[in-house]
Amino acid sequence: MLAILLIFSASNVKFERGLKTYLSKDNKIYSEYLRYTKHFKIRENAFLFLKSEDVTSKEVLEYFEEIKKRIKEIDYVGGVEYIPILKTFAIVSIEIETRDDKKIEDIANQIERILNFVPKPVGLNVQKTGSVFLWYEIKREMGKSLGVTMSASTLLMVLILFLTFRSVVGSRYAFLPLLISILSVIYVFGLMPVLGIPMTELTHGALPILIGLCIDYAVQFQSRYEEEKWRGINEAINIARKRTGLAIFLSLLTSVLCFTSMSFSGVPGLGYFGLLLSLGLIIAFILTLTFLPSILAFDKYCRKSSENKESKERILKIFADLSLSKSRVLLSIAVMLLILGAILSTQIGMEIQHRKYAPQDLEAVRLFDELERITGGQSTYVIVTSENIDESHLKFRVGKVEYSGNLKAIYIPTKLEDYEDYMRMYNEIRSYLKFLGFEEFYVTGDPVLDMEIGRLMIEGQQRITLICYFLIFVLLLAIYRSIKKALIPLLPITTVIGAMNILMFSLGMKHTMMSITLNSIIIGLGIDYSIHMIERYYEERKKSDAVRAIRRTVERIGRAISVSALTTAAGFFALIFSDFPIARSAGFLSFVAIMLCLIAAITVVPAFLVITERLNMDRSSEIMM
């Protein structure tokens, strides 16, 4: 019943766009930009490209007058201007007198209907662009992309559970974790409008990811239940709740700490992204310990512990033998990856132009780039001042000057594209004006906003990573009361972070606003597998020697975390089917990272445990001597 209510609630999810999803209103650079747009009445715009053999012909001009008359009847539409560029090309500029997203979407929709209704002259091609149509098309593509990625994620879950988990729990209950996952995502989607969380270019990727994430706890619980089912249904549920429940609770805490740390990035959209992931995991945890056992209680098929999963255990046995026999080699490789990754991390570029995060094949995006090439204003800095700055004496090339009351806006066009160039030019303008003795001014414009996004990406990634490490270490230290036990889970994920830096550098990939969260995702999710390994190892160590404990840990818990890692990775892999470049790159990187976290958990963690056991034995021998 609750799920049905939340499905209806999900229809009220609010879509947000543009800079307000990347920059907070408290941000100094963004607040200065908002002041500039308010004082100089910077408005949204729409442009129509008219292309024909002769755009000045009578038929084309009559067509323009007809659509002009109809467009001006739309609420919040100001001037409509015809601007001939060439004989074969003209631009229709449409001024929009509102910045309300819903009204802008309605205006775009009405203009599109007018263009479809009014007959065009033979040979005339009309194309739409501008910020109004850019958002209209991006929102439409966002809904389409969400449907594709959600479907891909669900299908991948079905395939993975069928191929892997079915052999662990049998066919009857193989898809129970998927049920838990789908319910969790429905609850999250339905709670978004209640909690005021908008759908943005950043948050729309969270839902298909959650399909994979929310399966994890149910897989762990159900695997342990199946392992203990020979004792009886109720006893197996109690053991799974007691033993596995603690491990998944620790996993929940670590993941939520890492995901919520995204709110410290200074980027509102990333804060929402982390909140959605955290909310989904919390709901999945609750359902795993309540709803899932209530279904399993009806399981009447009681059998002895299944020991016939020889093919999978044979593979895991190889990893166990590798960890035992090559422990020093594995740790040496881990340290080398860590060091090289740290060195190369500073060489990875950044994609700071937020418009490039949208699908580049959209008509509005392609034509927007063409429009900027025509107008020559790709990267324009704006000096806003109340002082008497004589623009003719500035050393920079001035494009135009505007006035608003006692304020003056001086436009400086450039052809810059990189973060370092944006920063250099920004500092040069400010230093030059201060050298001339001016104080009452600020510098804004698109390159300044992109520069600020770049700064937040650099500082945000560092801040998020350090906060994650600190919170996880303090949490594990409080739980285990041992520095060694608190550090062991951090070793494999640090290795993976180093490996991912090497991969990004090698492939020439740039960081985006989503990929800077990669470290927190690796820490938050990768540490789960290490915690499950360590918890099971200490449980087995009480019953046997170190070697046998490691073998049983890798072979037993390795099955469950392998399924968990595959389903989680598949959730991220589904983003590769998105039309948004920012989602595709983040999906690919996260998929690789999760798989590396799994490999590190079943190799690096056991290798470290072997070495520490040997060191303890050596110390014991020295004491006895």
Protein Blocks (a to p, Z undefined) as FASTA:
>chain_A
ZZmmmmmmmmmpccdehjllmpcfklmklmmmmmmmmmnopacddddddddfblkbmklm
mmmmmmmmmmmmpghiacdddddfblmbccdddddfbfbfklmmmmmmmmmmmmmmmccd
ehiacddedjklmmmmmmmmmmmmmmmmmmmmmmmmmmmmmmmmmmmnojklmmmmmmmm
mmmmmmmmmmmmmnopacdfklmmmmmmmmmmmmmmmmmmmmmmmmmmmnojklmmmmmm
mmmmmmmmmmmmmmmmmmmmmmmnopaklmmmmmmmmmmmmmmmmmmmmmmmmmmmmpmb
dcdddfklmmlmmmmmmmmmmmmmmmmmmmmmmmmmmmmmmmmmmmpccdfblklmpcfk
bmklmmmmmmmmmnopmbacddddfbdcdfklpcbdcfbdcdehjbccdddddfbfbfkl
mmmmmmmmmmmmmmnopabdcdedjklmmmmmmmmmmmmmmmmmmmmmmmmmmmmmmmno
paklmmmmmmmmmmmmmmmmmmmmmnopacdfklmmmmmmmmmmmmmmmmmmmmmmmmmm
mmmcfklmmmmmmmmmmmmmmmmmmmmmmmmmmmmmpcbfklmmmmmmmmmmmmmmmmmm
mmmmmmmmmmmmmmmmmmmmmmmZZ
